[in-house]
Structures are given as structure tokens and as C-alpha cells.
């Protein structure tokens, strides 16, 4: 893109475009990077720089950029039927096919599907569904929904209330009443002297304690990501999920898995619930469902909630204009075919996943890296001031942000969550690109260490 054109885009953007999760004063100071094209695992900016996308957009472009099959699926569907709704006793072939396909790949029993446009809408739908379910059961006091510290479930009023990332609440007077949060299984930061497995059990027991305090007859559901993504790739110890499931069953609390990041191959299995052997009552998914080519998300219901809604014999008063949008459904179907036929959904659990894990674990020797957490194709590198004491840098030093800037400037998109450097590349990443990613990550770490006078 010519320089004058880039400048025009920047000027229009600065004057008229509000960005998500952005300090606009800082944005104005630094200016925006204009991304104009992408192919495979690489982005191309308006100055012609090729940048390895270590985040698959926002954890979503699972099949990589530039897939002609997805373009063709969208084109054909737009030409045949660009839109029709699924209200008023109508459906479309692609929406029905997609619901069946999702039921087939989801963990056993999750076989009723409701479509939304975003993960936030999917989680808000869950909140309404959970309330409706307990009303139908004649237990209207069972209403409190428990999320976790560091949890991210979206930005709409309900999803943000459910989220436990503290900065998301005060600007809009959240959380709404009826939401509680318990601790995360974040061993590295909070495990103290406990070994990870003991800490995993302890973190799970915090849920049981909260249920007891509130009274099980008031607790409707527990909502959690199998691996917490936006909270800093918090990988639970193996002891955590079995204990959580025991607690939910014992107290008759619905278990909801937010698979918005973990779904569609991110962990090396179709869903994070498969990886951890979680049997959720409800699951939400988005992102990798369409590899981000068009917006679409879904809520999958197991038999208990699914039957209750499907047999209530009254109108379920909920739904979006674009629920089951045919173009999104057509793209999703083709995307799921690619994930399956190219072996991408399981690739993170095979040799390519091991290479990714090995390449990142090799960074554990770096003086800034306290812990490397990898599952499938999602990873977090936790940067700390003292590796032996697991002591973080003061937040105000902005070490993660500095590292992110070095990384992007040197051709790798790596995200910073506090001082955790996060990676979640497209699942098509080649072995050479894995090496490129690890090499560029190390360079960014070295430059950050040099700034800090470490190493
Ligand atoms: N849940 C999780 C686990 C997420 O990571 C996200 C987005 N990063 C959401 C929900 C919200 O999805 P959306 O941005 O599509 O509303």
C-alpha cells in the first residue's frame, strides 16, 4: 500500500474508529499498524512487512489464512441463499447440517445446538438458559452462577459479569448481582509451597467451599474454560478437573465449559473437554468454528438442559436475527471438513504439536522465563524477575508489553497478558514456521532482557 494511502487509513482510523480493549490516547500516540493481507500463517502490513501470526488472529484462524475452499463455500451460499432466519418454523439446509455435524464431534450427549454470532452472545445465552432451566425444574432460587478469577467469557453485560478479570468490571459497574468468582488453578502465581497436584485439588475445593457458603440450593452453574486463555494461558494441574466435576455432580450444579478458545483443535483434541475428560452439561464455542472467516458461535446442550428446553412446550423467548446465518454455517461446515480431513483438529497432539512444545520448552533456560506452559498449539511463557522465587516484575514496569513490542517489530505477533507471553498460532503452522516462531520469540526475550539489564 502506498505511503499516502496508509497515512489516510491511519488518519480515518484515528478520527472515527474506536478499538476494542484499547487506550485511545496511547493508540493516538503510537499510531496503528495497518494489516492489508494474509496468507497461511503470515500477515502482511501496509509497509510490506511479513509478520508471523503467533496468535492466529485472536486465537481463531485455525486453518490459516487464504483458504480458497472457505471463500468458495461463502460465495456459493451467498449466491444460493445469502440470508434466511431460523425463526417462525423455518430452517436452512446448512444450519441443520451444521447442528448435526457439531453434535457428532462434540463430547458425548451434547447434541442440541443454538447458534449465536460471538462468544459473548453464546455465554449470555447460557446465562439465560441456566436460569430458565432451573425455573422449569421448579427451583427458582437456584440462580447464582460461579465463574473464576482470570476467567474471560466476553464483554456483554452477562458475559463480562461472569468474567473474573478484575479490570473488566469497574468501568461499567459490574458484575451484575448473581455472579460469584472463585480462585483459578494458577499454580505458578498462587501455588506457594504446594506441589501442582495438591494445589489443583485445593483450587477445586474453593468451589465447594463457595457452594457451601452460598447454599447449594442457590447455586445454578459453574462456568469455566478448560484452559484459561485470555487470563494468561492458565493450564490446570491434572488433579483439578476431576475434582471440579465431582463437586458439581455432588451439589447438582450445572457444569458449563467455555470452549471458545479451546475448541476445534487448539489443545490437540476437538475440544478442551476431550483433553481433560470433562463431561459438561453445556458448552459454548466460537472462533475456530469458522476459523474467524465469518462471525459465528454456538451453544451445545447436553440431555438434561436440552430435553428441558425442547420439551417445555412453550416458546423459548430468545434468538438473534443471525442465529444460524447460512453463509456462516456454510463456512463452518467447510472449515470443519478441513479440520477433520487435513488432520488439523488432532495435529497438536501429534509430532507437530510435540515440536511446538519442544521449541517453546527450550526457552525455559532464558533468564526472564519462569514457566513455559504448552498444550497442543496454545502456549504461555511467564516472565518473572526471579525464576527461583517465582517472583513477578512490578506490573508498572510493563515487561510483557515491552516484549510484545520487540516481538512485533521483529516479525512475530505474540500477545502479552500481564507478563505472560501468549502464543496460539494457526494449526497449519509448518515445522519451519515453528522454528521461526521460537527464534523470534527468543530474540524478543533477549531484547527485553537487554532493556532490563538482565542476562
Ligand atoms: N470466551 C472465551 C474463553 C474467550 O476467549 C472469548 C474471546 N476471546 C470469549 C468468550 C468472547 O468471545 P467474543 O469476543 O466472540 O464475544
Boltz pocket constraint, residues with backbone or C-beta under 6 A from the ligand:
constraints:
  - pocket:
      binder: B
      contacts: [[A, 58], [A, 117], [A, 118], [A, 119], [A, 120], [A, 121], [A, 123], [A, 152], [A, 153], [A, 154], [A, 155], [A, 225], [A, 229], [A, 230], [A, 258], [A, 259], [A, 260], [A, 261], [A, 286], [A, 287]]
      max_distance: 6.0
